[in-house]
Amino acid sequence: MRLAYFSPLPPARSGIADYSRELLPHLAQRAALTLYAPDPAAVSADLRAQFEVRAYDQYPGERWAYDLALHQMGNSSHHAAQYALLQRYPGVVVLHDYVLHHFIAHHTVGQGRPAGYARELGYTLGVEGVALAQAVLHGRIPHPLFSEPLNARVVDLSLGLIVHSRYVQQRILARHPDRAVQVIPALIEPLPGRSRRAELGLPADALLFASFGQVTANKRIDLALATLAQISAEIPQAYYLLVGEVHPQVDLASLIQQFGLGERVRHLGFAPDLATFVDWIHTADVVINLRDPTAGETSATALRALAAERPLIVFDQGWYSELPDDAALKLPPNDLPALAQALRALAQDPARRRALGAAGGRYTRARCHPAQVAAAYADFLRARLAALQAS
Amino acid sequence: MDKGTEHELDAFDALLARARVEERPFPSPTPVVGPLLDWLRGLWISVAARWYVRPMLEQQNEFNRLIVNHLRAQADHLYAQDAPLIAQDRALVAQTRATAELTAQLIQLNRRLAALEARLDALETPNP
């Protein structure tokens, strides 16, 4: 099987680029791969050494050489050129996020093309969508970022869909019952890591809660900080580590000041490389990975925390609900008392922290290893080819 | 009424509400003698300006009304274009997907044809 592979690729600051880096060596054992990129020279040298990387504009003339095109699609600006190509030459799509609205808004309105935004909403909702877009564009209502996923065009174009959760599968099938949608767990390469606790200068008995990745509003860092402030008198050894750049919409310094947390919070910014990022995950005692609203995403950070055998706290919705009960504490979304209770419980019970971590490690080894995921990809792609031949 | 149409009507209602220009009193803030000043000002306006300004106000209001109605008609016209454009967009996506399916099928057929030709060549090649 010969595949043309489309995805953001390292060194792009994209979770899907990291995903591809982990998937590709394993998928290459089951299919002949050619990678396509807007600018092959910008792809990391190690990947170019392993794979042939060709330019997007070469694909139209070369597409007959492949059995299928495989697109890794997500909700970020990294997919702009890929989206344009996908609309002309569809293939099998791996939908990493159910919601593509942020990407579409950036790709249209953000690039001075408001008509494109109206077109996308119109495609999904009909004439009502066009009027809704006008209302958004005239500032009368905010972008319905989470209520309108704007994935219909991608779903309709695809020759098959791979998603990472039953949550997303069910939502797609509810709107597009004729689509072939396969759930394949998100992958995680188990990486070794070491604690960097000494670099933080914390007391010896410090209990380190931590959140990772870009600090955005829907990661509810504000709620985590409020909870930490609430329990700080009971658990004076509790500290909170944040590793990731801060989105402009979040005023982290003000939040820390508002809750009077000061030295209790350590913010380290964007980790320079994956190994460092993994090290910081290994440094944490408990990983807090909240999302509300959810964009139907799969959190690579949550998976890395599970693979690193860290106890994980999530909101009980979307993909997060499908994590094993013994590997993650799943709380009602935005429930501060429940979060406070969870932090207290884990702070006081090291054995439970270890048990949760061990279950997380077992889960990722059993379900998320890149070799298993690549095998599932190959099975689905062969099934799609067979179905296309039979139709 | 759908959500989108509601937003459009809201916009035109807001425009219409601002379309009518009217005379506005401007009371004097001066204490004690203010009402006297208002009366004198009103007298002066009624003598010097009212019969000159009123026809212009009416002219402006008529123009504004025509503009709003014209914009509404244009919007209706554009709105009527949306449905067929969306239908075309959806049809284009369906055609693109169908073409991609046919391309994939054709690629597989070519592969099988090439394999058959190779086997045929092998059969036709005399054994040494």
HADDOCK unambig.tbl for C-alpha pairs under 7 A between the chains (distance, minus, plus):
assign (segid A and resid 64 and name CA) (segid B and resid 107 and name CA) 6.39 0.50 0.50
assign (segid A and resid 67 and name CA) (segid B and resid 104 and name CA) 6.31 0.50 0.50
assign (segid A and resid 67 and name CA) (segid B and resid 107 and name CA) 6.64 0.50 0.50
assign (segid A and resid 68 and name CA) (segid B and resid 104 and name CA) 6.81 0.50 0.50
assign (segid A and resid 88 and name CA) (segid B and resid 96 and name CA) 6.72 0.50 0.50
assign (segid A and resid 89 and name CA) (segid B and resid 100 and name CA) 6.52 0.50 0.50
assign (segid A and resid 90 and name CA) (segid B and resid 97 and name CA) 6.47 0.50 0.50
assign (segid A and resid 90 and name CA) (segid B and resid 100 and name CA) 6.14 0.50 0.50
assign (segid A and resid 122 and name CA) (segid B and resid 86 and name CA) 6.29 0.50 0.50
assign (segid A and resid 123 and name CA) (segid B and resid 86 and name CA) 5.85 0.50 0.50
assign (segid A and resid 123 and name CA) (segid B and resid 90 and name CA) 6.69 0.50 0.50
assign (segid A and resid 126 and name CA) (segid B and resid 83 and name CA) 6.90 0.50 0.50
assign (segid A and resid 126 and name CA) (segid B and resid 86 and name CA) 6.58 0.50 0.50
assign (segid A and resid 127 and name CA) (segid B and resid 82 and name CA) 5.97 0.50 0.50
assign (segid A and resid 127 and name CA) (segid B and resid 83 and name CA) 5.84 0.50 0.50
assign (segid A and resid 128 and name CA) (segid B and resid 2 and name CA) 6.54 0.50 0.50
assign (segid A and resid 128 and name CA) (segid B and resid 3 and name CA) 6.64 0.50 0.50
assign (segid A and resid 128 and name CA) (segid B and resid 4 and name CA) 4.65 0.50 0.50
assign (segid A and resid 128 and name CA) (segid B and resid 5 and name CA) 6.78 0.50 0.50
assign (segid A and resid 129 and name CA) (segid B and resid 4 and name CA) 6.59 0.50 0.50
assign (segid A and resid 131 and name CA) (segid B and resid 4 and name CA) 4.25 0.50 0.50
assign (segid A and resid 131 and name CA) (segid B and resid 5 and name CA) 6.28 0.50 0.50
assign (segid A and resid 131 and name CA) (segid B and resid 7 and name CA) 6.98 0.50 0.50
assign (segid A and resid 131 and name CA) (segid B and resid 8 and name CA) 6.69 0.50 0.50
assign (segid A and resid 132 and name CA) (segid B and resid 4 and name CA) 4.67 0.50 0.50
assign (segid A and resid 135 and name CA) (segid B and resid 7 and name CA) 6.08 0.50 0.50
assign (segid A and resid 157 and name CA) (segid B and resid 93 and name CA) 6.20 0.50 0.50
assign (segid A and resid 157 and name CA) (segid B and resid 97 and name CA) 5.17 0.50 0.50
assign (segid A and resid 388 and name CA) (segid B and resid 101 and name CA) 6.58 0.50 0.50
assign (segid A and resid 388 and name CA) (segid B and resid 105 and name CA) 6.34 0.50 0.50
assign (segid A and resid 389 and name CA) (segid B and resid 105 and name CA) 5.49 0.50 0.50
